[in-house]
Amino acid sequence: MHGDDGIGSFDLATLSDGYAGGTLTVAAVVEAVLRRIEAAGDDHVWISRCDPADLRRRARELDGLGRDEAARLPLFGIPFAVKDNIDVAGMPTTAACPDFAYLPKATAPVVKRLLEAGAVLVGKTNLDQFATGLVGVRSPYGVPRNPFDARYIPGGSSSGSAVAVSSGLVGFSLGTDTAGSGRVPAAFNNIVGLKPTRGALGTSGVVPACRSLDCVSIFALTAADAAAVFEVARGFDPDDPYSRAVGDAALPERFRFGVPRAEDLRFFGDEAAAQLFADAVERLSGLGGQAVTIDFTPFRETADLLYSGPWVAERMAAVETFLRDRPESVHPVTRRIIQSADRYSAVDAFRAMYRLEELRGAAGRAWREIDVLLVPTAGTIYTVDQLEADPVALNTNLGAYTNFTNLLDLSAIALPNGFGPLGLPLGVTLIAPAGRDRALAALGSRWQRAAGLTLGATGAPLPDRPAEAPPQEGTLVAVVGGHMEGMPLNGELVALGARKVAAVRTEPLYRLFALTGMAPARPGLLRVGPEEGYAIEGELWSVPDAGFARFMSTVKAPLGIGTVLIDGIGPVKGFLCEAWATREAEDISRHGGWRAYVAARA
């Protein structure tokens, strides 16, 4: 599609190889980006774009770096786009509502991480207004053109972000995903959509849809690219109350994947989509998976809760003042959906929460039988005209396999799966429990190799080698005493370049003791078991690998570094105490942690 500029695809491997080999410069890539955007014409992808002069200045800065300095930037020279409900300093944030627009003073931390890694921001993309919809047609800025057939919807709400990647205008983009907005557009554009575990990517600087469920998502041409961007973008966000440290869990080489029962699968009359999904089951089996038929009922009923229950009130909480004051400024369909929150009471909300917990338990039984769940990303695709004629019901259909994911705290990756007889792409989604983001991306890379599809709408083949993810940031260490932030020994961690990841609690398997004869005073954490144990407050720090051995050498008996189980994360390295040292020590477990104990004694 873009062979005239000699670059082909903007995937990370192609660009990184070109930069390393001296056949590409960032300046040349930026000029290619500008030419491609001009050639695309009025495709309704962009709400605002960076000034070409600023892009060229950024290119000169990056091209001026030394080889070693450039090599340390994992996203060096990669052009990207950001959904226009995510803040970039100096660029208006509209959420696709011009009257709502504001000019942020600060860039969202998740975007800042990408810029610091060498990526080149091109602009901000169109979306379903206030990120409400899976369709891509609810915007005063127009409908982003589906690059395969403009008569069909691009998917939403992250419509512009997906089309920008598929059309070869950028290498990757950020979207958001509350109900499927980072996955449905991926399916309709033949690209990858990584929906991370909730809280893995910070959401401060993001206009909320449902704040407790929102995720920043990643669109890319390959699963390996999505993984590389994820490694840069992830991290604790102190200004996001839902940010959390997310562990990493691998999938077994021979894995079991769930497939909904035949009676649970809905393709809305699309026989080609049904056949593509049957082909997907065979392909995943060929990658070492064992298909296991599951009862999809708890997942489907959870999906129904999102829009047919009081969670829609959370959308009202995000924009209530603006919507009450300026209802005429909001898209009619968006306004109708959000205003439906008024019919729910606080009693309804609690009842729905109780029901969600019941469904979470029922869904949990499925995870005892499977490692991964395979579903269609969407059961079918609609034309723009079809969607406009029945906007709510058809949108509901598109969320059948996506709406439940964040409510059940799952990770997911949407992958290309093939084309129907009309030349339109449809995809599948791999879903797993929280913390399987890397594992899903790795399986997604194998999937793309087996599928053999070209990238997005570019016509470019999958690169011979995948992009390399940047190295992990070090060893996670749980501290529960003097090494916590503000405590006397915290300087030892800071001196090693360690970074605080999150405030955490252990699983309720431990007791905490105030040890005697130690200066400065410090506690000892002892594992005792579920009948006697408490959940003890602490902090999770990332210690650079180069300094971890040095840090361990400073730990003296009766303390030592062992394995500590952290609630919601799993096993990490952490301080533990030898049992003999606790016999004469005060048991302070009832305080819940060392900081509370010190405060009580002050």
N, C-alpha and C positions, 0 to 999 in steps of 0.2 A: 504493500500500500504506500509505503514511504521510501521506496528504493531510490527515488530521484535524489535524495540527499546523501546517499551512500552509507547511512547508518543502519537502516532497518529498524530493529526493535530498540526501545529504550529500557529493556530489562537490565537488571543490575549486572549480570555476568557480561553481557555484550559491552556495556559502557565501561565497566571496570577493566575489562581486558583491553579495550581501546585506549583508555587513559594510561594503563600500565605499559602498554606496548608503544606508546608515542604516536599512534595513528589517529587519536582523537584529542581534542582540547575541550574544555568546558565552554569556551567561547563558540566553538563550532556547534556544539550541542544546543546551546542557547539560540543560536541563529536558526538551527533546524526546528526548534520548538516554535519560534516566532513565525517561520514560514508555514509550518503545519497548521497553526491556529488561523493564520490568514487564509489558507486554502480551504479550511473547514467552513469558513463563512459564518452565517448566522445560525449556529447549531444549538444555541441556547444552553451551552454548557456552563458559561461563566457568568457570575454576577459582578465580580470585579477582578481585574488583573493587575499584576505588578507592572510598573512602568518599564518599558523596554530598556531605558537607560539604566535603571536600577539592576535589571537582570544582567546587562552587559558589564556593569561595575562589579557585581558579584562574581561573574565569570572571570574577570581579570584578577580579582583577589585570589580565587582558588587556583587559577593557572599560575599565579606567581608564587605559590608555595613550593618549598623544596620537595623532592621525591619522598623522603622519609616522613615529612610532616603530612603530606597528602595521603600516604599509605596508612596513617593512623586515623584517618577519617573514614569510617565504614560506609558512608553514603556520599562519598566525594563526587560532586558533579552530577548527582541524580536529580532530574527535574521532578517536582511533585506538586500536587494540588491539595487544597484543604476545603472541606465542606463549609459553607458560609453560615454555620451555627457555631463555629470554633473561632476564637479570637486571634487576630494577628494585629499587633500594635500598628496604628496608623492606617489600617484598612477597615472600612465599616463592616460591622457584623449586622446582617439583615435578618437571618433566619427565613429568608424569602418573603419578608413583609417590610416593604419600604418605610412605612410609618413607624415601625418598631426599631429601625436602625439606630445604632449608636457607634461611636468611635472609641474602641478600647485603647487604653494607655499601655497595657501590657499584653504580651503574646502568651497564649496558653502554654503551660509547661510542656505538654506533649509535643507541640509544634517546635518549641525552643530546642528540645532535645534533638530533633531532626536537623534543624539548622546548624546546631553545634557539631553535628556529625558530618557536615559538608553538603547536605542536600540544598537544592536550589528551588525556592518557592516561586511558582509561576502565577498563581492566583487562587481565587476563592470561587467555589462551584455552586451551581443551582441545586435546589432541593425541594421536596414537598414542604410546604410552609410549616414552620415550627416542627419539622421532622415528623409530621403526622401523616402517615400513609406509606404504602408499599408500592406505589404506582408511578410516581415521577411526573404527574400531570397537574398537581395542585400548586402552581407557582405563577405569580404575575410576571415572572421573567420568561415564561414560555416553557415548552416541553423539550427537554434535551433530546436531540435526535438519536434514536436507536440506530447504531451504525450498520445494522443488518437489514433493517426495513423501517423507514420512518413512519410507516402506518402503525407500528406497534409501540407499546409503552417501553420506556427504558428501565422500568423498575424504580422503586424509591425506598425510603425517602432520599437516599444518597445518590440521586440520579446523575447529576453532573459529575460527581467524583468517579463513578463507574464508567461513564461514557468517555471521560477524559483519558482514562487508562486504556480502555478497549480501542479507542480511535488512534492511539499512539501519540497523543499530545503530551503525555507525561509518563514517567516510569512507574510511579505509584501514587496513591492518594489516600487521604484520611476521610472516612465517613463517620457516621455514628450508627449504632444499632441498639434499639430498644425492643423492637418486635420482629426484626428481620431486615432492617434498612441497610445493613451491611452485607446481606446475603442474597436477597432477591435481585437487586441490580447486578450482582456478580453473575447470577444464572442467566440473565437476559442479555449479558454482554460478553459471555464466553471468557470470563476472567476469574480470578481467585478472590474470595472475600473472607478474611480472617476475623471472626468475632471472638476477641479474647475473653478469658475469664473476667467476670465483673471485678473491677477494682485494680486489675493489672496495669492498665493505662489510666492515668489520672484524668479526671473530667473537669477540673477547675478551668475556667475560661471557656466552658462549653454552655451554650444556652440549653437548659434542661428540657427534656420531654417528660420522662418519668425519672426523677433524679435517682431513686433507689435502684433503678434497673438499667440506666443508660451505660453504654460502652462506647468508647472510641474504637472504630474498626479500621481495617487496613484493606485496601484494594490493590492488587498487583497482578502482573502478567503470569507470575509463577508462584507456587507455594513456597519455594525457597526464598524468593524475594520478600514475600509477606513475612516469613520467619526472620529474615535479616532486619527488616524494618521494626518488627515487634521487639527484637532484642535492644534496639536503640531507644524505642519509644517507651518501653515499660519502666516502671520504677515508682516508688512511693511518692505521692503528691500530698504534701502536708495541708494544702488548702482544699482538698477533696475529702469530705468526711467518710466517703465510701471507699477510699483508696485502701489497699491492703497488700501485704506481701503475699505473693502467690508462689507456691512450690511448683516443682516440676516432677511429673510422674511419667514413666515410660510405658509404652504398650508392649506386651509380649510379642515375640517374633511370630508365633502362631496365635493369632488373636481370634476372638469370637465377636461377630458383629450382628447386631439386632436388625431385623427387617420386620416392619409391621405386617400383621396378618393381611391376607388378601382383602378381607372385608373392611379393613381399616384404611386401605389405600384409596385415595380420591384423586382422580385426574380430570374430573369435570368434563367428561366426554372426549378427552384428547387421547386417542389411541396411540399416537406416535410417542407421547410422553410416557405412557405406560410401558411401551416396548423399550424405550431408552432406559427406564429404571430397571427393567428385567435384565438388560445388558449390563447395567452397573453392578447388579448382584453377582453376575458371573465374573466380571472383572475383579471385584474385590476378593472373591474367592480365589482367583488366580494369584493374588498377592499374598496368600498365606492366611486368609480369613476363613472362618467357619461360620456360615450363615445360621442364625438362630431366630426362629419366628417368635415374636413377642406380642403381647397384648398392648396395643398402642393407646388404649382407652385413657389411662391417667395423663398421658402427654396431651392428647386431644382435649380433654376436659380442662387441663391447665391452660392451654392455648385460648380456650373460650373465655376464661376468667379475665384476660387482659383487656379486651374491649367490651365484653358483655358483663363486666363486673366493675367494682368501684375503683380499679386502678386507673380508669380514665380520669378520675378526680385528681390524680397526681399531675396530669397534664394541665388541668385547671390551676393547680397550685403554682405551676411554673409561670403562667402568663395571665393570671386572673385580673390584676389591676388593668393591664393594657386591654384585655378583651372586654371588660366591663365598660371601660371609658371609650374605647374605639372599636366597637363591634363591626362597623362598616369597613374597617381596614383589614379584616381577616377574611380569607377565602371562604366562600359560603359552606363548602363541605367540611373544611377544617373547623369552622365555627360551630357547625352542627354537632360534630363529634365531641369537641371539647365541652360545649355547653350541656351535653348529655350527662356530665358529671353532677349536675344539679339534682338529678333524680335519686342520687344515692345518699344515704345517711351514714353517720359514724357507726351505727349498729350494723349496717350492711358491710362496711369496711371490715369490721371485726369478724363477722361471719365468713367473709371471703378469705380472710387470713387463716381462720381455722380450717376452712376447706382446702386451702393451698397446702397446709401442713399435712392434711390427710393424703392429698394427691402426691405430695413429695415422698411420703412413705411408700405409697403404692408404686411410684416410679422407681424408687430405690430398690425395690425387689427385682426389677428388671436388670439393674446394674450388677446384681449378684450373679447373673447368668451371662452377661455380655461385657465386652471391653469398649466397644464403639457401637453407636447407633447410625445406621445408614437410612437416609430418607431423601425423597426428592426435595430440592430446594423450593420449588413451586410445582403445583400439579399441572399448570398450563401457563400460557401467556395470552394476553388480550390485546386487541387493537385499542388505539386511543379512543376511537368512537365508541367501542363497546364499553370501555371504562367510564367515559363521560355519561353514558346512558344509565348506568347502574353503579355509581361510584362506591357505595359502601359495601354492598353484598359481594362484588367482585374483589374488592380489596380484602375482605374477610377470607375469601377463597385462597388468596395468595399467601395468607399467613398461617395456613393449616399446618405447615411443617416448621414454622419459625417462631410463632408467638410464645411458645412454652419455654424456650431455652433460657432466657434470663430469669424468669420466675423460679426455675428449678436450679439455678446457679450452675449452668453447664457451659462448656467451651465448645466452639464449633468452627468449622472451615467449609466454605462453599467452594465447589470445584466444577470446572467444565466437564460435561459428560457427553456432548455430541449435539447433532443438529437434526431437527425434524424435516419432513418433506418440503416445507416452505422455506428452508434455509435459515430457520431461527434456532438459536442455541437454547438449550435447557441444561440445568446442572443438578448435581446432587450435593448433599451436605453430610459430612462426618461430624458426629456429636459425641462428646465424652464428658465425664465429670470435670469439675473445675481443676485447673492446674495441668491439663493435658495439652496446652497450646503448642508447645514445641513438638510433642509426639504426633499431634494431628497434622502439623505442617510437614513433618518428615514423611508420614504416610501419604500426605497429599502430593509430595514430590514424586513418590513412587507411582502414585495414581496417574499423574500427568505423563510420566514416561510410558506407562502402559497404554494410555488413551491415545497418545500420538497426535493430539490436536494442535493446530497452529494457535498463536497467541492473540487473544482478543479478536479484533477485526483487522489486525495489521497484516495478516497473511504470513508473518514470520514464524519459522519453526522454533520449537523449544530449544534453547541453547544446549550445546554439547555437555556443558558442565553447569551445575547449579551455582547460584550466588553463594558466597560463604558468609555465614552468620558471624557477626563480631563475637569475640570471646566473652564468656560470662564474666561478671564483674568481680568475682572473688568468692570467698567462702562465707556462707551465712552462719553467723554465730549468735546464739541467744545469750543475753546477759540479764541477770536478775538482781544485781547488787551494786557494788561500788563502781562498776564500769558503765552504768547507765548515764544518760545525758544529765549533766549538772552535778554528778556525784564525783567524789575525790579521785577516782581512778580512770575517769573517762578520757583524760588526756592521753593515756597509753594507747587507746584506740585511735584517737584523732591523729596522733603522731605517726601512725602507720598508714594514714590515708583512708581509714575506714569511714564508711558512710552509713548513717542511720537509715534503716529501711522502713521500720514500722514499730509502733507499740503493739505488743502481743500478749497473749496469755498461754501458759502451758495447758496441756490437757489435764483434767482433774486427777492426776496420778502422783502428786508430789506433796511433800511438806517442806516448809522453810524454817531454818533455825538461825538464831543470832549467835554466831560462833564467838568463843572467848579467846582472849590472848592474841588478837590480830589487830594490827594498826596499819592503815585505818580500819575501822570496824567494817565487817562484811558478813553476809549471810552464807549459809550452806543449803543447797537444794538437794533433797534426798528423794529418790523415787520409792514409793511405798505401795502403790496399787490403787485400784478404783474404790475399794471399800473405805480406805483411810485418807485418800488423797484430796488435795485442793487444786484449783486452777490458780496458778501464781503469776502475777503480772511481771512483765519484763520488757525488753526491747530486742529487736532483731537488727544486727549490724552486718554489713557486707565488708569483710576484711580482704584487702588485696592478697592474692595468692603469694606474692613475694614476701609479704609480712606475716603471713599466718603462722609459719613455723617459728618465727621469732617471737610472736605473741604467745604461742604455746609454751615456749621455753621459760617464760616469766611466771607461769602458773605453778604455785608451790602447794604441796600437801598441807592440809587434807583436801584441798580443792584439786580438781582435774577437769580436763575437757573430755566429754563423752557425748552421747546422743540424747537429746532432749526432744520430747514430742510437743509440738506447738499446735494449739487448736486451730483448725482450718488450713494448716500448712503441712504438718507431718514432721518427720524427723529432720533435725538440723544439729549441728555441733553446738555445744553449750556447756556452761559450768555445772558440775555436779560435785557432791561432797561425799567423802568416805563416811560410812555409817558410824565408826567409832567416835568421830569428832562431834557427833550430835548428842551423845549420851548425857553430857552435862550441860548442853546448850539449851537456851530457852526456845520453845516451839512458838514461832510467831506466825504460823500459817493462817490464823484467823484474821490477820490484818490484810491478807490478800496479796501482799508484796512488800519488798524492802522499803520503797519510798513511803508507803502509808505507815509502816512501823516507825521509821525515822521521824515522820511528821507527828505521830502520836506522842513520841517521847520529848519533842521539842517544848 
